[in-house]
Amino acid sequence: MDQPLALARFNMIHQQVRPWGVLDECVLEVLDRVPREHFVPPAYLSLAYADIDIPIGQGQHMLAPKLVGRLLQAAAVRPGDRVLEVGTGTGYVTACLAHLGARVLSLEIDPRLAAEARERLSALGFAQVEVRCADALAGPLEGGPFAVIVVTGSVPEQESLAGLRQQLTQGGRLVAVVGDAPAMSALRITRIGPSQYQVESLFETHIDPLANTTAPERFVF
């Protein structure tokens, strides 16, 4: 990597990610080692490490680096974990999960994004990753249960995650952003029993909605 990008990556970690409460050294190492510039559209190469959401088409964006760091830290991925990612996008979060030692199944509903991410991840040597073009909310998936589920788009309410959380292992963790703009909360949902879940609210944020989710009806008086 050339010197300007190396400096931008260093600044990303120490001026964006660490100050936002990401202190897990494994996560910080991953953000340092995974080349984010390989995952951004060419027009945004100079902004690969900027504190912004980068457009990737179809109204979708790459998550800002500090948010990626917080989600990875909350997921607490361990080497060998079977991980489901919902919303592959360009494959950056996918690569970070794999670099943490996970065996990753990543679902992307957009065929173009899925194909491009699959090719990109393969070219970069991420052999332990499978990218499928599929709707994660359509029903149970082959390959589960999962120790970790990371959802990279928001859903309007917790009930939208009911099918996903049932695919967690005992002690498994689901990390997702829930709510309506502009007030959304990142949640960690841990399975603590056959039908019991512990829900933790981690921080407030705002990200693009997951495809095929619908907001609940609101009563108007």
C-alpha positions as CSV (number, residue, x, y, z in Angstrom):
1,M,0.0,0.0,0.0
2,D,1.3,3.5,-0.9
3,Q,2.3,6.0,1.8
4,P,-0.8,8.2,1.7
5,L,-3.1,5.2,2.1
6,A,-1.0,3.8,4.9
7,L,-1.2,7.1,6.7
8,A,-5.0,7.3,6.1
9,R,-5.4,3.8,7.6
10,F,-3.3,4.7,10.6
11,N,-5.4,7.9,11.1
12,M,-8.6,5.9,10.7
13,I,-7.7,3.6,13.6
14,H,-6.3,6.2,16.0
15,Q,-8.5,9.2,15.2
16,Q,-11.9,7.5,14.3
17,V,-12.1,4.0,15.6
18,R,-10.3,4.0,19.0
19,P,-12.0,7.3,20.1
20,W,-15.4,5.7,19.4
21,G,-14.7,3.1,22.1
22,V,-13.3,0.3,19.9
23,L,-10.5,-1.1,22.2
24,D,-10.5,-4.8,21.3
25,E,-6.9,-5.3,20.0
26,C,-8.0,-8.2,17.7
27,V,-10.6,-5.9,16.0
28,L,-8.1,-3.1,15.7
29,E,-5.5,-5.4,14.1
30,V,-8.1,-6.6,11.6
31,L,-8.9,-3.0,10.6
32,D,-5.2,-2.4,10.2
33,R,-4.6,-5.5,8.1
34,V,-7.7,-5.7,5.8
35,P,-7.1,-3.4,2.8
36,R,-10.3,-1.3,2.8
37,E,-9.2,0.4,-0.4
38,H,-9.8,-2.9,-2.3
39,F,-13.5,-2.8,-1.3
40,V,-14.5,0.8,-2.2
41,P,-15.7,1.8,-5.7
42,P,-12.9,3.2,-7.7
43,A,-14.3,6.7,-7.6
44,Y,-14.0,6.7,-3.8
45,L,-10.5,5.3,-3.5
46,S,-9.2,8.5,-1.9
47,L,-12.0,8.3,0.7
48,A,-11.4,4.6,1.6
49,Y,-10.4,5.5,5.2
50,A,-12.6,8.6,5.7
51,D,-15.2,8.8,8.4
52,I,-18.1,8.5,6.0
53,D,-20.6,6.0,4.5
54,I,-19.4,5.3,1.0
55,P,-22.1,4.8,-1.7
56,I,-22.0,1.4,-3.5
57,G,-25.1,1.7,-5.6
58,Q,-28.8,0.8,-5.3
59,G,-29.1,3.4,-2.5
60,Q,-26.7,1.4,-0.3
61,H,-23.5,2.4,1.5
62,M,-20.4,0.9,3.0
63,L,-20.6,1.4,6.8
64,A,-18.2,4.0,8.2
65,P,-15.0,2.4,9.7
66,K,-15.8,3.3,13.3
67,L,-19.2,1.6,13.0
68,V,-17.6,-1.5,11.5
69,G,-15.3,-1.6,14.5
70,R,-18.1,-1.3,17.0
71,L,-20.1,-4.0,15.4
72,L,-17.1,-6.4,15.2
73,Q,-16.3,-5.7,18.8
74,A,-19.9,-6.4,19.9
75,A,-19.9,-9.7,17.9
76,A,-16.9,-11.0,19.8
77,V,-15.9,-13.4,17.1
78,R,-13.7,-16.3,18.1
79,P,-11.5,-18.4,15.7
80,G,-13.6,-21.2,14.2
81,D,-16.9,-19.6,14.8
82,R,-19.6,-20.2,12.2
83,V,-20.8,-16.7,11.3
84,L,-23.7,-15.5,9.2
85,E,-23.4,-12.0,7.7
86,V,-26.6,-10.4,6.4
87,G,-25.8,-7.9,3.7
88,T,-22.5,-8.6,2.0
89,G,-22.2,-5.2,0.2
90,T,-18.7,-5.0,-1.2
91,G,-17.4,-7.7,1.1
92,Y,-15.4,-5.5,3.5
93,V,-17.1,-6.6,6.7
94,T,-17.1,-10.2,5.4
95,A,-13.3,-10.0,5.0
96,C,-12.9,-8.6,8.5
97,L,-15.0,-11.4,10.0
98,A,-12.9,-14.0,8.1
99,H,-9.7,-12.4,9.2
100,L,-10.9,-12.8,12.8
101,G,-10.9,-16.5,12.1
102,A,-14.6,-17.1,11.4
103,R,-16.1,-19.4,8.8
104,V,-18.4,-17.0,7.1
105,L,-21.6,-17.4,5.2
106,S,-22.6,-14.0,3.8
107,L,-25.9,-13.3,2.1
108,E,-26.5,-10.5,-0.4
109,I,-29.9,-9.9,-1.9
110,D,-28.5,-7.9,-4.9
111,P,-27.1,-10.2,-7.5
112,R,-24.6,-7.7,-8.8
113,L,-23.2,-6.9,-5.4
114,A,-23.1,-10.6,-4.5
115,A,-21.2,-11.6,-7.7
116,E,-18.7,-8.7,-7.3
117,A,-18.1,-9.5,-3.7
118,R,-17.6,-13.2,-4.3
119,E,-15.0,-12.4,-7.0
120,R,-13.2,-9.8,-4.9
121,L,-13.0,-12.0,-1.8
122,S,-11.7,-15.0,-3.8
123,A,-9.1,-12.8,-5.5
124,L,-7.9,-11.6,-2.1
125,G,-7.6,-15.2,-0.8
126,F,-10.5,-15.5,1.6
127,A,-11.2,-19.1,1.0
128,Q,-13.2,-19.7,4.1
129,V,-16.0,-17.4,2.9
130,E,-19.2,-18.3,1.0
131,V,-21.3,-15.6,-0.6
132,R,-24.8,-16.4,-1.5
133,C,-27.4,-14.3,-3.3
134,A,-30.4,-14.8,-1.0
135,D,-32.9,-13.1,1.3
136,A,-31.8,-13.8,4.9
137,L,-35.3,-13.0,6.1
138,A,-37.1,-15.5,3.9
139,G,-36.6,-18.5,6.2
140,P,-34.1,-20.9,7.9
141,L,-30.7,-21.2,6.1
142,E,-28.6,-24.2,5.3
143,G,-25.3,-24.1,7.2
144,G,-26.6,-23.1,10.6
145,P,-26.8,-22.8,13.5
146,F,-24.5,-19.8,13.9
147,A,-22.3,-18.6,16.7
148,V,-22.5,-15.1,15.4
149,I,-24.9,-13.2,13.1
150,V,-24.1,-9.7,12.0
151,V,-26.7,-7.7,10.1
152,T,-25.2,-4.7,8.2
153,G,-28.5,-3.0,7.4
154,S,-31.1,-1.7,9.8
155,V,-34.5,-3.3,10.6
156,P,-37.5,-1.4,11.9
157,E,-38.2,-3.5,15.0
158,Q,-36.7,-6.4,16.9
159,E,-39.5,-8.7,15.7
160,S,-37.9,-8.5,12.2
161,L,-35.0,-10.5,13.7
162,A,-37.1,-13.3,15.1
163,G,-36.2,-15.8,12.4
164,L,-32.5,-15.0,12.5
165,R,-32.1,-15.2,16.3
166,Q,-33.7,-18.7,16.2
167,Q,-30.7,-19.8,14.1
168,L,-28.2,-18.9,16.9
169,T,-26.3,-21.5,18.9
170,Q,-26.6,-21.5,22.6
171,G,-24.6,-18.5,23.7
172,G,-24.6,-17.2,20.1
173,R,-24.7,-13.4,19.5
174,L,-26.8,-11.4,16.9
175,V,-25.6,-7.9,16.3
176,A,-28.0,-5.6,14.4
177,V,-29.3,-2.0,14.2
178,V,-32.9,-1.6,15.0
179,G,-35.3,1.4,14.7
180,D,-36.5,4.1,12.4
181,A,-34.5,7.1,11.1
182,P,-33.1,9.1,12.7
183,A,-33.2,7.2,16.0
184,M,-31.8,3.7,15.7
185,S,-30.0,1.6,18.3
186,A,-27.3,-1.1,17.8
187,L,-28.4,-4.2,19.7
188,R,-26.6,-7.4,20.8
189,I,-29.0,-10.3,21.2
190,T,-27.5,-13.3,23.0
191,R,-29.3,-16.7,23.1
192,I,-29.3,-17.9,26.7
193,G,-31.8,-20.7,26.4
194,P,-34.0,-22.6,23.9
195,S,-36.4,-19.6,23.7
196,Q,-34.7,-17.1,25.9
197,Y,-32.6,-14.1,24.7
198,Q,-30.7,-11.4,26.4
199,V,-31.0,-8.0,24.6
200,E,-28.4,-5.3,25.2
201,S,-28.6,-1.8,23.7
202,L,-25.1,-0.7,22.7
203,F,-25.1,2.7,21.1
204,E,-27.2,4.9,18.8
205,T,-26.5,5.2,15.1
206,H,-28.2,5.4,11.7
207,I,-27.7,3.1,8.7
208,D,-29.5,2.1,5.5
209,P,-32.4,-0.3,5.9
210,L,-32.0,-3.9,5.0
211,A,-33.7,-4.8,1.7
212,N,-37.1,-6.4,2.0
213,T,-37.9,-5.0,5.4
214,T,-41.0,-3.0,6.0
215,A,-41.7,-0.5,8.7
216,P,-44.5,-1.4,11.1
217,E,-47.8,0.4,10.6
218,R,-48.2,3.6,12.7
219,F,-51.5,4.7,14.1
220,V,-52.3,8.3,13.1
221,F,-54.7,10.1,15.4
